[in-house]
Amino acid sequence: MTVDDTGSGADGGGRVDPEPAPDSADPGEDPLALRLEGLILGAERRYTPFQAARSAGVSMELASRFWRAMGFADIGQAKALTEADVLALRRLAGLVEAGLLSEAMAVQVARSTGQTTARLAEWQIDSFLEGLTEPPEPGMTRTEVTYPIVELLLPELQEFLVYVWRRQLAASAGRVVQAGDDEEMVDRRLAVGFADLVGFTRLTRRMEEEELGELVEAFETTSADLVAARGGRLIKTLGDEVLYAADDAGTAAEIALLLVETMANDETMPELRVGIAFGTVTTRMGDVFGTTVNLASRLTSIAPKDAVLVDTAFAEELIRTGDAPASEAAAAEETAAAEKEGEEPPAYRFALQPMWQRPVRGLGVVEPWLLTRRGAGGGESS
């Protein structure tokens, strides 16, 4: 039974009584698994889906839409739902009735929350609890160890989850407030970058599963840390590929070059290639869509190993903001003029080299630019 917010009873002190499954449990269900369910949910199984919907004052059709959006499987009319399920339905429906959310938006809220927390829960069980619940003594079962550990960790993890969510919500709200107009809240001009490990498919044939998993985890962790530290936003990871976004081209460029440099210094990592595009992006449920995203993906596929390719709009944005010169010749002229006047020459961070024009499927003819870092002396770095 995979519907969430189900469980056994809790006493008034907040600790769940670890007794066998309630009467509503399926006889075939593992009683130890049900004990954990009751511990985590802290509520007793009382309702069938129909009863829960009726108690919440919503139609069964809307209740099913909400539950499916949250990622919960259909359970027929088994008595597997709790007061928490009723309260969740009542809250979502109440937001719609109050006019704060449309019904479609409420379903989106349910879906985005369900998808995000489902991945988090899977990760915590697979990578976190699995390591902590190794039986410390022969003869002890994993479940005997898991129950008290979950009991101790649950309130701490819950508080930490709420803290991180509030922080992220504050950051996102700040970006919306700073948007120039209402259209920018949804369709914004962003720099979008893809970073892709070269030859990953070949690696999957040669490496053991555990070794491959460690490589992917190291790549995703390193990428996430670099993106966050430099002020970008990690949109998603796809095993051998990460997608990130930044509000300005300079930040996206710095992240891309740091990713290449960091992976190149790690002998265990394959080569990396990065593609970046700048333009209007549609944001939905934490993801990004549109021609700009597609172009960044195409540039990644044609980028040389350990190199960064950008589109013309991105190059023009770097030039406009003074992060890169229009050309090395222009930079030399500016330096000479500044020295003649006794002034400091422009300090460019990046260099751009136009590459060959080529047709890109679905996007027409594209002229990529090779992005590199400029040396401290003002010239292009090697």
C-alpha positions in Angstrom: 0.0 0.0 0.0 1.8 3.1 -1.2 -0.6 6.0 -0.2 1.3 8.3 2.1 0.2 9.7 5.5 -0.9 6.2 6.7 0.2 4.7 10.0 -0.5 3.3 13.4 -1.4 5.1 16.5 0.6 7.5 18.7 0.2 8.2 22.4 -0.3 11.6 23.9 3.4 12.1 24.6 4.2 12.1 20.9 5.9 8.6 20.9 4.3 6.0 18.7 3.4 2.8 20.4 5.4 0.1 18.5 2.6 -2.4 18.6 1.7 -4.7 15.7 -0.4 -3.3 12.8 -3.9 -1.9 13.4 -6.9 -3.9 12.5 -7.2 -2.1 9.2 -3.9 -3.5 8.0 -3.7 -6.0 5.2 -2.9 -9.4 6.7 -0.1 -9.8 4.2 1.7 -6.6 5.2 4.9 -6.8 7.2 4.1 -5.8 10.8 7.5 -4.3 11.3 7.1 -2.1 8.2 3.8 -1.0 9.6 5.5 -0.1 12.9 7.8 2.2 11.0 4.9 3.6 9.1 3.1 4.4 12.3 6.3 6.0 13.8 6.8 8.2 10.8 3.2 9.3 10.3 2.1 9.4 13.9 -1.5 8.8 13.1 -3.9 5.9 12.9 -5.4 4.4 9.8 -9.0 5.4 9.9 -10.4 6.2 6.4 -11.0 4.8 3.0 -10.3 7.3 0.2 -14.0 7.9 -0.1 -14.4 8.5 3.6 -11.4 10.9 3.6 -12.7 12.9 0.7 -16.2 13.2 2.4 -14.6 14.2 5.7 -12.6 16.9 3.9 -15.6 18.2 2.1 -14.2 17.6 -1.4 -15.4 15.5 -4.3 -13.8 12.1 -4.8 -12.7 13.2 -8.2 -10.8 16.2 -6.9 -9.3 14.2 -4.0 -8.0 11.6 -6.5 -6.5 14.4 -8.6 -4.6 15.7 -5.6 -3.4 12.3 -4.4 -2.2 11.3 -7.9 -0.5 14.7 -8.3 1.3 14.0 -5.0 2.5 10.7 -6.4 0.3 8.4 -4.3 -0.9 5.2 -5.9 -4.6 4.3 -6.2 -5.6 2.0 -3.3 -9.2 1.2 -4.1 -11.3 1.5 -1.0 -8.8 0.2 1.5 -8.9 1.8 5.0 -5.4 3.3 4.8 -5.8 7.0 5.3 -5.4 9.2 8.4 -6.5 12.5 9.8 -3.4 14.0 8.2 -4.7 13.0 4.7 -8.1 14.6 5.5 -6.4 17.8 6.7 -4.2 18.0 3.6 -7.2 17.7 1.3 -9.1 20.3 3.4 -6.2 22.8 3.2 -5.8 22.5 -0.6 -9.5 22.7 -1.2 -9.7 25.7 1.1 -7.0 27.6 -0.9 -9.2 27.0 -4.0 -12.4 28.1 -2.3 -10.8 31.2 -0.9 -9.7 32.2 -4.4 -6.0 32.1 -3.4 -5.3 29.3 -5.9 -7.1 28.0 -9.0 -7.8 24.3 -9.0 -5.2 23.8 -11.6 -2.6 25.7 -9.5 -3.5 23.6 -6.4 -2.9 20.5 -8.4 0.5 21.9 -9.5 1.4 22.7 -5.9 0.6 19.1 -5.0 2.6 17.7 -7.9 5.7 19.9 -7.3 5.7 19.1 -3.6 5.2 15.4 -4.2 7.9 15.0 -6.8 10.4 16.9 -4.8 9.8 15.2 -1.5 9.6 11.7 -3.2 13.1 12.1 -4.5 14.3 13.4 -1.1 12.7 10.5 0.7 14.2 7.9 -1.7 17.7 9.5 -1.3 17.5 9.5 2.5 16.4 5.9 2.6 18.9 4.6 0.0 21.9 6.7 0.9 21.4 7.8 4.4 19.5 5.4 6.5 21.0 2.4 4.8 24.4 3.2 6.1 23.2 4.1 9.6 21.1 1.0 10.1 23.8 -1.6 9.6 23.3 -4.0 12.6 26.0 -3.3 15.1 25.9 -6.7 16.7 25.5 -10.2 15.2 21.9 -11.5 15.5 20.3 -8.1 15.4 18.0 -7.4 12.4 18.2 -4.2 10.4 14.6 -3.3 11.5 15.5 -3.6 15.2 18.2 -1.0 14.6 16.2 1.2 12.2 13.2 1.9 14.5 15.0 3.7 17.3 17.3 5.6 14.8 14.3 6.8 12.8 12.6 7.7 16.1 15.6 9.9 17.0 16.2 11.4 13.6 12.6 12.1 12.5 12.0 15.4 14.4 15.5 16.7 13.5 15.1 16.0 9.8 11.6 17.5 9.8 12.8 20.8 11.4 15.8 20.9 9.0 13.5 20.3 5.9 11.3 23.2 7.0 14.3 25.4 7.5 15.8 24.7 4.1 12.4 25.1 2.4 11.9 28.5 4.0 15.4 29.7 3.0 14.8 28.6 -0.6 11.4 30.2 -0.6 12.8 33.5 0.6 15.4 33.4 -2.1 12.9 32.6 -4.8 10.5 35.3 -3.6 13.3 37.8 -3.7 14.1 37.0 -7.3 10.4 37.5 -8.2 10.2 40.9 -6.4 13.3 42.0 -8.3 11.8 41.1 -11.7 11.2 44.1 -13.9 7.6 43.3 -14.7 4.9 40.6 -14.3 6.0 38.8 -17.5 9.5 38.3 -16.1 8.1 36.3 -13.3 7.3 33.5 -15.7 9.2 34.2 -18.9 12.6 35.5 -17.8 16.0 36.2 -19.5 18.5 33.8 -18.0 21.7 32.1 -18.8 21.2 28.4 -19.0 24.1 25.9 -18.9 24.5 22.2 -19.5 27.6 20.3 -18.3 28.0 16.8 -19.7 30.5 14.1 -18.9 32.2 12.9 -22.1 32.1 9.1 -22.9 29.8 8.3 -20.0 28.0 5.5 -22.0 31.3 3.7 -22.5 32.1 4.1 -18.9 28.9 2.3 -17.9 30.1 -0.8 -19.8 33.5 -0.9 -18.1 32.8 0.1 -14.5 31.3 -1.8 -11.7 27.8 -0.5 -10.6 29.1 0.7 -7.2 32.1 2.4 -8.8 29.8 4.1 -11.4 27.4 5.2 -8.7 30.3 6.8 -6.7 31.4 8.7 -9.8 28.0 10.0 -10.6 27.5 11.1 -6.9 30.9 12.8 -6.9 30.0 14.6 -10.1 26.6 15.7 -9.0 27.9 16.8 -5.5 30.8 18.8 -6.9 28.6 20.4 -9.6 25.9 21.3 -7.1 28.4 22.9 -4.7 30.1 24.9 -7.4 26.8 26.2 -8.8 25.4 27.2 -5.4 28.7 28.8 -4.2 28.9 31.0 -7.3 25.3 32.2 -7.1 23.7 30.0 -9.7 20.8 27.6 -9.4 21.0 23.9 -10.0 17.9 23.0 -12.0 18.4 19.2 -12.2 20.9 16.4 -12.5 20.6 13.6 -15.0 23.4 11.3 -14.0 26.1 12.3 -16.4 24.7 15.8 -17.0 23.7 18.8 -14.9 21.5 21.7 -15.9 21.9 25.1 -14.1 20.8 28.6 -14.5 22.0 32.1 -13.5 20.6 35.5 -13.6 23.6 37.0 -15.4 26.0 35.8 -18.0 29.1 36.5 -15.9 28.0 34.2 -13.2 27.1 31.4 -15.7 30.5 31.8 -17.4 32.4 31.6 -14.1 30.5 28.4 -13.1 31.1 26.7 -16.4 34.9 27.4 -16.4 35.1 26.3 -12.7 33.3 23.1 -13.5 35.7 22.3 -16.4 38.8 23.2 -14.3 37.7 21.3 -11.2 36.8 18.1 -13.1 40.1 18.3 -15.1 42.0 18.3 -11.9 40.3 15.1 -10.7 42.0 12.1 -12.3 38.9 9.9 -11.6 36.6 12.1 -13.7 36.1 11.9 -17.4 36.4 15.1 -19.5 33.6 17.6 -19.3 32.0 19.8 -21.9 29.7 22.7 -21.3 27.2 24.6 -23.4 25.5 27.9 -22.4 22.8 30.0 -24.0 21.3 33.3 -22.9 17.7 34.4 -23.6 14.0 34.1 -22.6 13.3 31.0 -20.5 9.9 29.7 -19.3 10.0 28.4 -15.7 7.6 25.8 -14.4 7.7 23.8 -11.2 11.4 24.5 -10.7 12.3 23.5 -14.3 13.2 25.6 -17.3 11.9 25.3 -20.9 12.2 27.0 -24.2 14.5 27.6 -27.2 17.3 28.9 -25.0 17.4 25.6 -23.0 17.3 23.6 -26.2 20.2 25.7 -27.7 22.3 25.2 -24.6 21.8 21.4 -24.9 22.8 21.4 -28.5 25.9 23.5 -27.8 26.9 21.0 -25.2 26.7 18.1 -27.7 29.1 19.8 -30.1 31.5 21.3 -27.6 35.1 20.1 -27.5 36.3 18.1 -24.5 37.1 20.3 -21.5 35.7 23.3 -23.2 32.8 25.7 -23.0 30.7 26.8 -26.0 28.3 29.7 -25.8 25.7 31.2 -28.2 25.9 34.7 -29.8 23.4 36.2 -27.3 25.5 35.0 -24.4 28.7 36.4 -26.0 27.0 39.7 -26.6 25.8 39.8 -23.0 29.3 39.3 -21.7 30.6 42.1 -24.0 27.7 44.4 -22.9 28.4 43.9 -19.2 32.2 44.4 -19.6 33.1 40.8 -18.7 34.7 40.1 -22.1 36.1 42.3 -24.9 34.4 42.3 -28.3 37.7 40.9 -29.7 41.4 40.7 -28.8 42.2 43.5 -31.2 39.7 45.7 -29.5 41.1 44.8 -26.1 44.6 45.7 -27.3 43.4 49.1 -28.6 41.6 49.8 -25.3 44.7 48.9 -23.3 47.0 51.1 -25.5 44.6 54.0 -25.2 44.3 53.7 -21.4 48.1 53.5 -21.0 48.5 56.6 -23.2 46.1 58.5 -20.9 47.7 57.1 -17.8 44.6 55.1 -16.8 44.0 51.5 -15.8 43.1 49.3 -18.8 39.8 47.4 -18.7 40.0 44.3 -16.6 38.2 41.6 -18.6 37.5 38.2 -16.9 36.7 36.2 -20.0 37.8 35.9 -23.7 35.5 34.9 -26.6 36.6 33.2 -29.8 34.1 32.9 -32.7 33.9 29.3 -34.0 32.6 27.9 -37.2 29.0 28.4 -38.2 27.0 25.2 -38.3 23.4 24.1 -38.7 21.8 22.7 -35.5 18.7 20.5 -35.8 15.5 22.5 -35.1 17.4 25.7 -34.4 18.8 26.7 -37.8 22.4 28.0 -38.3 24.3 28.7 -35.1 27.6 30.5 -34.5 29.1 29.2 -31.3 31.8 31.1 -29.4 34.6 29.4 -27.4 34.6 30.8 -23.9 38.0 30.9 -22.0 39.4 32.7 -19.0 41.7 35.6 -19.5 45.1 35.7 -17.8 46.0 38.2 -15.1 48.1 40.1 -17.6 45.1 41.0 -19.7 45.7 38.6 -22.5 43.8 35.4 -23.3 44.7 32.5 -21.1 46.0 29.4 -22.8 
